[in-house]
Amino acid sequence: MPPPPLPVTGSAPPRPLGPSARRRRRLLRRWLAAGLTAAAGGLAVATLAPPAPRTAALLVAARDLPAGAALLAADVRVVRWPADQRPDGAVPALPAGAVLGSPLRRGEPVTDARTAGPGVLAGQPPGTLAALVDVGSPAGLTGLAPGARVDVLARTDDPVTGAATGAERLAADVVVLAVPTAAGADGLLGAAAPTATSVLVAVDAATAAALTAAAGRTVVVLRAPR
């Protein structure tokens, strides 16, 4: 007689999944794979994308402003500017009684070279403007200081060939109000040294317009003391 069968121990074999259960499992696997892929992509973008550039507040003209205009709060606005591209001499806040020494275009930064304090025109006749005359080189302003008397000449060019033909006097015996300075690169031991390539002079409105039109062609001539 054969021996009786031994009892079976352990768990029963898993029951086969039905069609709906298999579909649910496949969908779950797909959702998990999609989630992992999205997470990996986001991590790669965060790793490869450069950090946002650091910005700083900058005061700019809110509209086109003429030379000699007294700056008001409505004339300027604050924008965010790349910190490493902030102009030298940028004015952090609107100076009280500031006067423009030269015109400003809408969106152009307000700098100390373009503005003067309220005292720069003190004692000048009513209607006097402070106009900024650019001479292009610091050598053209050697020895100039506030209070000096100067003439402003502008080079004339042939309209056909562009060759220089002479010069015309745009301003005669006008007073120097200020000699704005900017940081140069020739200071002692590599430090920045103040340089100036422009001069602020007191003129009437017509002369200020003529000086603006002659930008890039002007020369300042020092007069002997009276």
C-alpha positions as CSV (number, residue, x, y, z in Angstrom):
1,M,0.0,0.0,0.0
2,P,1.5,3.4,-0.9
3,P,2.2,5.8,2.0
4,P,-0.4,8.6,2.5
5,P,0.5,12.0,1.0
6,L,2.4,14.4,3.1
7,P,0.6,17.6,4.2
8,V,1.4,20.8,2.2
9,T,3.0,23.6,4.2
10,G,3.5,27.3,3.3
11,S,1.3,29.9,1.5
12,A,-0.9,29.1,-1.4
13,P,0.3,30.0,-4.9
14,P,-0.8,33.6,-6.0
15,R,-4.0,33.7,-7.9
16,P,-3.6,35.0,-11.5
17,L,-4.6,38.7,-12.0
18,G,-7.6,39.4,-14.0
19,P,-7.5,41.8,-17.1
20,S,-8.6,44.9,-15.1
21,A,-6.0,44.3,-12.4
22,R,-3.3,44.0,-15.0
23,R,-4.4,47.2,-16.6
24,R,-4.3,49.0,-13.3
25,R,-0.8,47.7,-12.6
26,R,0.4,48.8,-16.1
27,L,-1.1,52.3,-15.6
28,L,0.5,52.6,-12.1
29,R,3.9,51.7,-13.6
30,R,3.5,54.3,-16.4
31,W,2.6,57.0,-13.9
32,L,5.6,56.2,-11.7
33,A,7.9,56.2,-14.7
34,A,6.5,59.6,-15.9
35,G,6.9,61.1,-12.5
36,L,10.5,60.0,-12.2
37,T,11.3,61.3,-15.7
38,A,9.8,64.7,-14.9
39,A,11.7,64.9,-11.6
40,A,14.9,64.0,-13.3
41,G,14.3,66.7,-16.0
42,G,13.5,69.4,-13.5
43,L,16.7,68.5,-11.6
44,A,18.7,68.8,-14.8
45,V,17.3,72.2,-15.7
46,A,17.9,73.5,-12.2
47,T,21.5,72.3,-12.4
48,L,22.2,73.6,-15.9
49,A,20.3,76.9,-15.8
50,P,22.6,79.9,-14.8
51,P,21.6,81.9,-11.7
52,A,19.5,85.0,-12.2
53,P,21.8,88.1,-12.6
54,R,22.1,90.4,-9.6
55,T,20.3,93.7,-10.2
56,A,20.4,97.1,-8.5
57,A,18.0,100.1,-8.4
58,L,18.9,102.8,-10.9
59,L,17.3,106.2,-11.5
60,V,16.5,107.0,-15.1
61,A,14.7,109.7,-17.0
62,A,11.0,109.1,-17.3
63,R,10.8,111.3,-20.4
64,D,13.1,113.4,-22.7
65,L,14.5,116.2,-20.5
66,P,16.2,119.4,-21.8
67,A,19.5,120.9,-20.6
68,G,19.0,123.2,-17.6
69,A,15.8,121.5,-16.4
70,A,15.3,121.4,-12.7
71,L,14.6,117.7,-11.9
72,L,11.3,116.8,-10.3
73,A,10.1,113.5,-8.9
74,A,7.8,113.1,-12.0
75,D,10.8,113.4,-14.3
76,V,12.5,110.2,-13.1
77,R,11.7,106.6,-12.3
78,V,13.5,103.7,-10.7
79,V,14.3,100.6,-12.7
80,R,16.2,97.4,-12.0
81,W,19.6,97.3,-13.8
82,P,22.3,94.6,-13.9
83,A,24.5,95.4,-11.0
84,D,27.8,94.8,-13.0
85,Q,26.6,97.2,-15.7
86,R,25.6,100.1,-13.4
87,P,27.1,103.3,-14.8
88,D,29.8,105.1,-12.8
89,G,28.4,108.0,-10.9
90,A,24.8,106.8,-11.0
91,V,22.6,108.9,-8.7
92,P,21.0,106.6,-6.1
93,A,18.2,109.2,-5.3
94,L,17.0,112.4,-6.8
95,P,19.2,115.2,-5.4
96,A,17.2,118.1,-3.9
97,G,17.2,121.0,-6.4
98,A,19.2,119.1,-9.0
99,V,19.6,120.8,-12.4
100,L,20.5,119.0,-15.7
101,G,23.7,120.1,-17.3
102,S,22.8,118.4,-20.6
103,P,19.8,116.8,-22.1
104,L,18.6,113.3,-21.0
105,R,16.8,110.9,-23.2
106,R,13.9,108.8,-21.8
107,G,15.3,105.7,-20.0
108,E,18.9,107.2,-19.8
109,P,20.5,106.8,-16.3
110,V,20.9,109.9,-14.2
111,T,24.5,110.4,-13.2
112,D,26.5,113.0,-11.2
113,A,28.1,114.1,-14.5
114,R,24.7,115.2,-15.9
115,T,23.4,116.9,-12.8
116,A,24.5,119.8,-10.6
117,G,23.3,120.9,-7.1
118,P,21.0,123.8,-6.6
119,G,23.9,126.1,-5.8
120,V,25.7,125.8,-9.1
121,L,23.5,128.6,-10.7
122,A,23.4,130.8,-7.6
123,G,24.1,134.4,-8.6
124,Q,23.5,133.8,-12.3
125,P,20.9,135.9,-14.2
126,P,17.3,134.5,-14.4
127,G,16.9,132.1,-17.3
128,T,20.6,130.9,-17.2
129,L,21.1,127.3,-18.0
130,A,24.0,125.0,-17.0
131,A,25.2,123.3,-20.2
132,L,27.6,120.4,-20.3
133,V,30.3,120.8,-23.0
134,D,32.2,117.6,-23.9
135,V,35.7,118.0,-25.2
136,G,36.6,114.3,-25.5
137,S,40.0,114.4,-23.7
138,P,41.1,115.4,-20.2
139,A,43.9,117.4,-21.8
140,G,41.4,119.9,-23.1
141,L,40.4,120.9,-19.6
142,T,43.8,121.3,-18.0
143,G,43.8,124.1,-15.5
144,L,40.0,124.7,-15.6
145,A,38.1,125.2,-12.4
146,P,34.8,126.7,-11.4
147,G,34.8,130.5,-11.9
148,A,37.1,130.5,-15.0
149,R,35.9,132.3,-18.1
150,V,36.0,130.4,-21.4
151,D,35.0,130.5,-25.0
152,V,33.5,127.4,-26.6
153,L,34.4,126.7,-30.3
154,A,32.9,124.1,-32.6
155,R,34.7,122.5,-35.5
156,T,33.0,123.0,-38.9
157,D,33.1,120.4,-41.6
158,D,32.7,120.3,-45.3
159,P,29.2,118.9,-45.9
160,V,30.4,116.9,-48.9
161,T,33.8,115.6,-47.9
162,G,33.5,115.8,-44.2
163,A,36.9,117.4,-43.9
164,A,37.4,120.1,-41.2
165,T,37.1,123.6,-42.6
166,G,37.5,125.7,-39.5
167,A,35.7,126.6,-36.3
168,E,32.8,128.8,-35.2
169,R,32.5,130.4,-31.8
170,L,29.3,129.2,-30.0
171,A,29.8,130.8,-26.6
172,A,32.1,133.7,-25.7
173,D,33.3,134.7,-22.2
174,V,31.0,132.3,-20.3
175,V,31.7,131.2,-16.7
176,V,32.6,127.6,-15.7
177,L,30.2,126.3,-13.1
178,A,31.8,122.9,-12.5
179,V,34.2,120.4,-13.9
180,P,32.5,117.0,-13.4
181,T,34.9,114.1,-12.8
182,A,34.7,110.4,-13.4
183,A,36.9,107.4,-12.4
184,G,39.8,106.8,-14.7
185,A,42.4,104.0,-14.7
186,D,45.7,105.8,-14.3
187,G,45.7,106.4,-10.5
188,L,48.7,105.7,-8.3
189,L,49.3,102.0,-7.6
190,G,46.5,101.1,-10.0
191,A,43.8,103.0,-8.1
192,A,41.2,104.9,-10.1
193,A,42.1,108.5,-10.6
194,P,39.6,111.3,-11.2
195,T,39.5,112.5,-14.8
196,A,37.3,115.0,-16.6
197,T,36.3,115.3,-20.3
198,S,33.5,117.8,-19.9
199,V,32.8,121.2,-18.3
200,L,29.6,122.8,-17.1
201,V,29.1,126.3,-18.3
202,A,26.5,129.0,-17.7
203,V,24.7,130.0,-20.9
204,D,21.3,131.1,-22.2
205,A,18.8,128.8,-23.8
206,A,19.8,129.5,-27.4
207,T,23.5,128.9,-26.7
208,A,22.6,125.7,-24.8
209,A,20.8,124.4,-27.9
210,A,23.7,125.3,-30.1
211,L,26.2,123.5,-27.8
212,T,23.9,120.4,-27.8
213,A,23.8,120.3,-31.6
214,A,27.6,120.6,-31.8
215,A,28.2,117.6,-29.4
216,G,31.4,115.8,-30.4
217,R,32.9,118.8,-32.2
218,T,33.5,121.3,-29.3
219,V,36.7,122.8,-27.8
220,V,36.9,124.9,-24.7
221,V,39.3,127.9,-24.8
222,L,40.4,129.5,-21.6
223,R,40.3,133.3,-21.3
224,A,42.8,135.3,-19.3
225,P,41.5,136.7,-16.0
226,R,39.9,140.1,-16.2
